[in-house]
Amino acid sequence: MNNIQLSLKKACDSRLKAGHCWVYSNEVDTLKTPLQALSPGQPVDILSDQGRWLGSGYANPHSLICARLVSRDVKHPLSASLLVHRLKVALALRERLFAKPYYRLVFGESDGLPGLVVDRFGDTAVVQTNTAGMERLKDEVISAVDKVIRPKCVIVRNDSGIRESEGLPGYVEVAAGAAPESLLVEENGATFRVAATDGQKTGWFFDQAFNRARMLKYVAGKRVLDVCSYVGAWGVQAATAGANDVFCVDSSSTALDQVELNAQLNGVTEQVAVLQGDAFDALRELRSEQERFDVVILDPPAFIKRRKDLREGTQAYRRLNQAAMQLLSKDGVLITSSCSHHMAAHSLLQEVQKSARHLDRGLQLLEQGFQSPDHPIHPAIPETAYIKTFYLRVLPTF
């Protein structure tokens, strides 16, 4: 143990013992550990109130989550070699699951590297160091990525909102190689181009890839509405799977321009149309025009980002699903999703059921999906489980 010691208060080590890796600021014994004297990202050894070594990690006195445990092996603390080892372990899983390198390589806590995200777009890696500890190790992270997967280019997309809570500035940079004009994604037999250095997250939502694969069997010969479409991951794939007509709705004109380019890239321009607007307004407009669809896909952004947003966000999910069902044909399919960790799966299904009953419709749950396995769920860390997707048959009441 060579790091500064961070001591916990009495009975504040149960979460860590159960396998979680977060320490909150009110759990630290500030008489033993002058928390505010630590620098953001500083390596620490985390001790119980009785002085028992629990693990090593890093601290940030300016964050509510003031420390994250990275290693429970005293011989292998957070270091360049540990980064390489964890990346190799993560890569072994992805290579079992994916024939081609289009996936999330590192999913933070679930891959033993809290605060780190790495996505693979073929021979380009996109890295996010979202905590002060990982930011401090950014150069070592990039070197580890290079050693393990040998990308031609590494882009650092440190422009996510989560960095604000860590007191970190936002920026985007090309850390190695030359950035391509766009990133290539291959998924479920379709090909996409997405922005390399702007757009949402790292440019693509790999977490829904397996759920989009489930969608394909429902859309052949159907009329499909893709709400909150972003660059067309759901809608364009629906068209490539044989949908007759696909309407993609998004508030971003830039995203919809990309939908049209991706439709062209996949030879489905004639099947795909776009509509710009707020999701609720667009659904209202389509209803006023008496439009009907065989399949409606809802993949909105998180309506519940914080626990205090639960009531308002729950109402938003109910209103959105109700509006979607009003556009479905009598024997239509609703594919509805939430990426809000604070919205439990049973709660989302309950709200959809309430919406159906309000419209005097009946539901049959056909399938349930979760985040793709390149976003593995850590059983001791509930925060790592966030995607829930339902495939529902919507019928006249019975």
N, C-alpha and C positions, 0 to 999 in steps of 0.2 A: 504494500500500500504506500504509494509515493505521492498521491494526490492530496489536496486539501480535504479534510474530513467534514462531511455534512451530517450532523446528528439530528435524528428525529425525536419528536416528543413521545411520551409513553403511549403505547397502543396505537401508534400511527404507522406501523410497519405491516399491518395485515394485508393491505392491498398488494404490496410488493411481494410478500410471501406467497400470495395466491397466483402470482404470475404477471401482474400488471407492472408497468414500468414508470408511472408518473408519480411525482411528489409535488404536493401543493404547498404554497408558501406558509399556510397556517399549520402545517404539520412539522415544520422545522423548529428545533429548539434553538432559538436565536441567542440564548445565553451561552451555549456551547459553540454555536456557529454564527458568526457575524455575517448573516446572509447578504446584507446590503454592501458589504465590503468585497464580495466576490465580483469578478468581471463576467460579462455575458459570454456564455460558452465555455467557462472555465471547467476543466476536468475535476471531478470530485469522487471521493469514496463515500458511499452512503452507509451510515451506521444506524443501528437501532438505539433506543434510549439506554440500553444496557451495554452499548459499545460493540455489539455483534456486527460484523461486516456483512452487508446485504448485497453489495455489488458496486460497480463503478459506472460512471456516466459523466454527465455534464450538467452545469447549473446555469440559470439565468435569473438573477435576483429581481429583474424588472417584469417578470411574467408570473401570472397566477400559477401556472405549472412551472415551478421554480427549478425543477431538476427532472432529468429523465435517465433511468437506469439502462445501460447498454450491455453490460457484461456481468454475469454471475460467477465467472471463473476468475479468481484472483490472479491467475497466471496470464490471463489474456484480457487486459483492459482495452478500452477504446484506443485504437492506434491504426496506422496505415495497414499493417498486416491483418488486423481484425476486419477492416473494411474489405480487403481483398477476399478473405475467407467467407464473409457473409454474402458478398456478391456471387461467389462461386456456388454457394448453397442455393441462393435464389435462382441463379441461372439453371441449375439442375432441374428444378421444378418446372420452369417455363419450357425447357427443351423437351420435357415429357409431354407437355400439353399442346404445343404449337409447332407446326411444321415449318413456319417461316417466322423471322424475327420482327413481329409486330405485336407488342404486348407491353405491359408494365413489368419491368424487371425488378424494381424494388418498391415495395409498398410499406414504407415507414416501419412502424412498430411491429407489424406482422412478419417482417423479414429481419427483425432484430436490429434495425437501423432507424430509430425514431427521428423524425424530422427530415428524412431523405426520401425523395421520389426520383425514380429513373424510368423513363419510357424509351422503348426502342422503336424507331421508324426505319427499318432496314439497317443501312450502315450509318445512320445518324442517331445519337443518343441525346435525349433532352433531360436535363437534370434540374431538380429543384431542391435547394437547401433551405428548408422552411423554419429552422430554429437556429438560435445563436450558436449552439454546439456544432451543428453541421456546417453552418456558415464559416465557423472558425477552421473547420477541416476541409474547406472547399477544394483546395489544391490537392489534398490527399484523396478526396473523393474522385476527382477527375482523373487522377493517376490510376486509381483502382479500376475505374470504368475502362480506361484505356487498356490496362493489363488484362482484364477479364474478357472483354468482348471486342476490342480493337476496332472501334468505330472510326470512320473517316472524318466525322465531325461531332463535336460536343457543343450543344447549345445550353446555356444556363438561363432558365426561365424563372427568375426570382422576382416575379411581379404579382404573386398571389396575395390576397388580403390577409392571410394567416400570419404573414411576416410582421404586420403592424403590431399584433399582440406580443411579439417578441422584441419590439423596438428596433426592427431592422428595416432599412430602406428597400424600395423596390427597384429592380433593374433587370435588363436583359443583355446578355453578352454571348459572343461566340468564343468559347474557351479553347477550342482546338479545331484545326482544319478550316475549311471554307463552308459557310452556311449555304445550302441549296436555296433556290427561289421558293420552293415548297417542299413539304414532306410527303412521302408516299405512304399510304396505308393499304394493305390488302386484308380483307375480312370477308369471310363467308362467300368467297368467289367473286366479290366485287372489289374495285380499285378506286381509291380516293386520293385527291390532292388536298392538303390543308396547309395553312400558313405556317411558316417556319418559326417566326419570331413574334407573332402576335396572335390574337384570337384567345379563346377560353382555355384555361388550364394549360396543358402542354400542347394543345392543338387537336386533341382527339380524346374521346371518352371510351377508353378500352374496357372500362368496368361493365359496360352493357353488351359486350361482344357476344357472349353466350346467350343472353336474352334475345338479341337480334336474330341469332340462329334459330331460336324457338319460334320466332315470329314468322319465318319464311313459309311454313306449311299452311298458314292461315290466309294467305293473300293472293294466291294464283287465281286469275280471272276476276278479282274483286276491285272495288273502288275504295281507295285507302286515303285517310286523312292523318297526316303526321304533324302533331302540334308541338311547338317548341323544337323544331326540326334541326336547328343549328345548321350544319353543312350537309345534312341529308343522310346521315348514317342509317337511320331507319327507313326513310322514305325511298331513297335511291335503291337500297337493297330490296325493298318490297317490289319495286319496278323490275329489278333484275330477276326476281323470283316469279314474275309473271303477272303482277297486278296490272289491270287494264288502265287505271287512272290513279295518280297519286297527287294529292295536294299537300305541299309543305308550307307550314305556317311558322313564321318567326318574326320577332320584332326588329331584327338586325338586317338591314339591306345588304350589308357586306356578307353575312352568312348565306343569305338567299342567292346572292351572286355566285357563291361557291357551290350551292346546291345545283344551280344550272350548269356550272362547269363539270361537276361530278356526274350529273346525269348524262352530259355529252360524252364524258370519258368512258361511260359504261354503255353507251349506245341506247339510252332510254329517254332521250329528249322528248319524244312525242308523248310519252306516258306521264311525264312529270311537269307539274305547274306549281308556281309559288304564289304566296299571298303574304304581304308584309303587314304586321300589326301586332298589338298586344293580344295574347292568347284569348282572353275573355272577350275582347271586342271582336276579334276575328270569328270566334264561334257564334257570337250573337249575329254577326253579319251573315254568315253562312246559313244560319237558321232562318233569318228573315228572307233569304233567297230560296228557301225550301230545299236546300241541298240535303242529300242523304248519302251515307257511306256504309259500306259493308264492314269495314274495319277502321277503328279510330285508335291511334297510338298517342298516349300522353306520357311525355318524358320531361317534365318541367324542371327548372332549377329548384334548389331547396327552398321551400316556403318557411321552413322552421330551422333557422341557423342557430338559434339559442333557445334554451328552455323557456324563456319568458315569451317567446314567439309562438308557443304551442297552441294557444286558443285561436289566435288570428290565423295562423298557418293551417290549422285543422279545417277551419271554415273555408279557406281558399281551396284546399284539396277537394272538399265536398262540392263547392260551387263549380270547379273545373270539371269534375267527373260528371256532375249532373248536366252541364252544358254539352259535354261530349255525347252522353247517352241520348240527348234530344236530337242528335244528328245521325244516330244509328238506324239502320233498317231494322225490320221486326226481328230478324234472326241474325243480328250483327255481333261482332266480336270487339270487345274493349280490351286493349292492352294498356294497362295503367301502371305507372311507376312512381316511386318517391326515392330521392337520395337524401332525405332528411333523417339523420341518425335518431333524432328525438321523436320521430313518427314511427311507432312500432308497427310491424306488419299487420298484426291483428287490428290495430287501430285504423290503419288505412283501409283494410277490407271492410271494417264496420262503417266507415264514412261512405264508401262506395255503395254499400248495401242501403244505407239511409237515402242516398241520392236515388237509387233505383226505386225504392218504395215510394218516395215522393212523386215519382213519375209513373207509379203503378206498373213498374217493370219487374221482372224476375231475373235472377242471376244464377248462372252455373259456373263455378270455379273449375277451370279446365287444367291449368298449370300454375305453378308459382316458381318464379326465378329469383336468384340472388345475384350478387356481384360475381363477375367472372373470376375463376380461380387464380388468375394472376394478381388478384386483390384478395389474398387469403385472409380469412377471419381468424383472429387470435381469440381462443375461447375465454381467456381471462381479461380481455380488453374489449368491452362492449362497443366502444367507439369505432372499432374497426369494421363493424357490421352496419352497413348503412343503406345499401340498395335492396329494395323489395319491389318485385314486378309481378302483377297478376294478369292472367289471361282469362277473360270472362266472357261467356256467352250471355247476351242480353236478349231476353224474350219478353213477349207480352206476359202479364202477371199470371201466375198459376199457383 
